[in-house]
Every structure is written in structure tokens, then in C-alpha cells.
Amino acid sequence: MSADALIARFEQEKSRALGRSLRRHAGLYYTPPEIAARVMEVALQSVGGASGRVLDPCAGAGAFLVAAARAGLRDLHGFDLDPEALRVARKALSLCGARARLRKADSLRLSPREPADLLVSNPPYGHVADARERAFLLDKFPALRGGEIDRYAAFLLRALQLVRPGGAAALLVPDTWMFLSRSGALREAVLAQAEVEFELKEMEGHATNVHYFGGVQFQQFGLHHVEIFLENELRLRFPLPVVRIALAQAQ
Ligand SMILES: C[S@@+](CC[C@H](N)C(=O)[O-])C[C@H]1O[C@@H](n2cnc3c(N)ncnc32)[C@H](O)[C@@H]1O
């Protein structure tokens, strides 16, 4: 049996045993191998192909670690809350002739001894309903304030802590954090800590009519914010650092 078939079979069996609602709660949706391979490719491009310590903090049955092994990476590490999934990940990796250090742990709380050079993951999604967990997350990541907390947003911020400065994190997450007005603090926190790369596959699908307002003048330097509205709805808000003000010449 191939590593991919082993992971798919485990996902199917476990989902059947859990039922739809518990499956959603556990975030048991594993990444198809071709998508994990594509994310790995993008991640490796952004670090110039250099290898190093690779971490999936929500490794599940190992889809991303298998993709990393197939890309020739060998220093592989994974955390997950689900020990059964980690057993499958270990077996899947051995079918690819690879090994990883896998640990049953809550990666929002436990820190590995060394940061990763490359972090790849498909973290769990869904609102955090538990009041104690919400309080813990708000204390640890104040940028999550602003309303409902989605688990993927917590992992987005956590990923930046688990990767070394100059390393890279590639996460498969929804794009809502990029435009929802309640995610403003999250956007600022991410942009303050990392350069964000976007992949727009179909440019036409993403094209927007942009009006360019020539001659806009900023009276003061400092951090301004650009807000883009589509049909009266705020869709994008991003910081614009103005570092120099050109003074108009006296006539
Ligand atoms: C969407 S699945 C993705 C698994 C794997 N990365 C993949 O792409 O196939 C999310 C995984 O996160 C795990 N998980 C949820 N909360 C976690 C936490 N706090 N720490 C570590 N793992 C967690 C779940 O057990 C599940 O295996």
C-alpha cells in the first residue's frame, strides 16, 4: 500500500467512527497529496530550495511530512493531539523510506527545543467555543481580539513563533483574515512579523476595478491605512508606512 492510500484509508475509517460533527470538531480533514506537494513546492521556492528543520505543528497522518520527504527533506518533525494519526504518519513516512520525530502535543502550548527553518501545515479551522480556550488564546495572542476566534488564526500567529527569523511558514488557511474588518489586528500582527506571499492562480478571477487617485497627499509621515471597499463593503485594509513627505515648493 502507498503512503497516500494509507493516509486516505485512516481518514475514511476515523471519520466514519467519529461522525460528521465530531469530525468537524477534531478538524480531521487531511490534505490531499497533490495539494501538500504543491504547498511544499511553493514553500521551498520561497526559501530558495534550502533544506533544514521542517515542522508540521498539526501533522495529522503526515500528509505534509510525506510531501517533505518526497521533496528530499530529512530533518522532519511533527506534533499532533491525535496519537493514532501520528502512528499512521510514522508508517506512511516509513513507506517513503523516511523518518520523523513525532510527538503527541498541543502545539499552541508546547514549544520545540529549536525553531523550524520551514513550517508547513493545514491547521484546524472553526470557531473556538470554549470560554477557557478563548481566554488562553486572547492572552497569548492579543491580535485575535475583535470578535469570534477562528482556530486557524491562532495557528497562523503560532506558526510565526515556531519558525526561526528568516525561515518560512506555508499554511493552508482560508483567506478571510485578509479582508474581514474584525481581522485588522491579526493582519497587522502578521505583517509586522513576516513578509506575506500571495498566490493568485487565476488573475482574472481576482481582478478588481481599481481607481487610482493621483495626487493624494499625506500631511504626516507614519503608519497610514489603506482601505478598499467593494460595493460599500470593506474588503481589504492594509498598513501603508509613509516614510517621507515631500514639501511643495513655495510659488
Ligand atoms: C486539518 S487537520 C490537518 C492534518 C495534516 N496537517 C494534513 O494536512 O493532512 C488538523 C490536525 O490538527 C490537529 N490539532 C488540532 N488542534 C491541535 C493542537 N492544539 N495541537 C496539535 N495538533 C492539533 C488535529 O488532530 C488534526 O490532525
The ligand as an SDF file (V2000), in Angstrom:
LIG
                    3D

 27 29  0  0  0  0  0  0  0  0999 V2000
   -6.9440   19.7870    9.2080 C   0  0  0  0  0  0  0  0  0  0  0  0
   -6.0600   18.5020   10.0580 S   0  0  0  0  0  0  0  0  0  0  0  0
   -4.5800   18.5460    9.0940 C   0  0  0  0  0  0  0  0  0  0  0  0
   -3.6120   17.4570    9.3500 C   0  0  0  0  0  0  0  0  0  0  0  0
   -2.3740   17.4610    8.4380 C   0  0  0  0  0  0  0  0  0  0  0  0
   -1.5460   18.6580    8.6650 N   0  0  0  0  0  0  0  0  0  0  0  0
   -2.7580   17.4020    6.9660 C   0  0  0  0  0  0  0  0  0  0  0  0
   -2.5990   18.4330    6.2990 O   0  0  0  0  0  0  0  0  0  0  0  0
   -3.2210   16.3810    6.4760 O   0  0  0  0  0  0  0  0  0  0  0  0
   -5.6620   19.3400   11.5790 C   0  0  0  0  0  0  0  0  0  0  0  0
   -4.9300   18.4830   12.6000 C   0  0  0  0  0  0  0  0  0  0  0  0
   -4.6380   19.3490   13.7030 O   0  0  0  0  0  0  0  0  0  0  0  0
   -4.6530   18.5730   14.8780 C   0  0  0  0  0  0  0  0  0  0  0  0
   -4.7460   19.5240   16.0020 N   0  0  0  0  0  0  0  0  0  0  0  0
   -5.8340   20.2530   16.3890 C   0  0  0  0  0  0  0  0  0  0  0  0
   -5.5100   21.0590   17.4210 N   0  0  0  0  0  0  0  0  0  0  0  0
   -4.1900   20.8450   17.6860 C   0  0  0  0  0  0  0  0  0  0  0  0
   -3.2810   21.3710   18.6440 C   0  0  0  0  0  0  0  0  0  0  0  0
   -3.6670   22.2950   19.5290 N   0  0  0  0  0  0  0  0  0  0  0  0
   -2.0010   20.9380   18.6390 N   0  0  0  0  0  0  0  0  0  0  0  0
   -1.6020   19.9880   17.7250 C   0  0  0  0  0  0  0  0  0  0  0  0
   -2.4250   19.4510   16.7990 N   0  0  0  0  0  0  0  0  0  0  0  0
   -3.7010   19.8660   16.7790 C   0  0  0  0  0  0  0  0  0  0  0  0
   -5.8150   17.6250   14.6700 C   0  0  0  0  0  0  0  0  0  0  0  0
   -5.6890   16.4710   15.4880 O   0  0  0  0  0  0  0  0  0  0  0  0
   -5.6830   17.2980   13.1770 C   0  0  0  0  0  0  0  0  0  0  0  0
   -4.9040   16.1500   12.9780 O   0  0  0  0  0  0  0  0  0  0  0  0
  1  2  1  0
  2  3  1  0
  2 10  1  0
  3  4  1  0
  4  5  1  0
  5  6  1  0
  5  7  1  0
  7  8  2  0
  7  9  1  0
 10 11  1  0
 11 12  1  0
 11 26  1  0
 12 13  1  0
 13 14  1  0
 13 24  1  0
 14 15  1  0
 14 23  1  0
 15 16  2  0
 16 17  1  0
 17 18  1  0
 17 23  2  0
 18 19  1  0
 18 20  2  0
 20 21  1  0
 21 22  2  0
 22 23  1  0
 24 25  1  0
 24 26  1  0
 26 27  1  0
M  CHG  2   2   1   9  -1
M  END
$$$$
